[in-house]
Amino acid sequence: MDDPAVDDGKCRPCECSRTPGLDPDIARRSVCYVETVGRRSGRPHEVEIWFAADPTRDRIYILSGGREQAHWVRNIQRTLSVRVRIGERWFTGRAASI
């Protein structure tokens, strides 16, 4: 995710003493739920998908087997803001295609 201080939809300033990276318990998981905004409906849509975490940064990587054919990818292309649930924690972030 973009900012370690962004969690459950509320922005807070980063604490300087905070160690960068995702919590190890979260980073070890393999499945997350990505919530996008429907490009036509404007309603939230959630997909379950495997992810890989960068253990040193607040980033996760997800792969679309169908690339731009996947509806969640099309939604992200329209609206970059996403919410991701890993376990019981929600994170708000900004998607980027790499």
HELIX and SHEET records of a PDB file:
HELIX    1   1 PRO A   24  ALA A   27  1                                   4    
HELIX    2   2 ARG A   67  GLN A   69  5                                   3    
HELIX    3   3 HIS A   71  ARG A   78  1                                   8    
SHEET    1   A 2 VAL A   6  ASP A   7  0                                        
SHEET    2   A 2 LYS A  10  CYS A  11 -1                                        
SHEET    1   B 4 PRO A  44  TRP A  50  0                                        
SHEET    2   B 4 VAL A  31  VAL A  37 -1                                        
SHEET    3   B 4 SER A  81  ILE A  86 -1                                        
SHEET    4   B 4 ARG A  89  ARG A  94 -1                                        
SHEET    1   C 2 ALA A  52  ASP A  54  0                                        
SHEET    2   C 2 ARG A  59  TYR A  61 -1                                        
END                                                                             
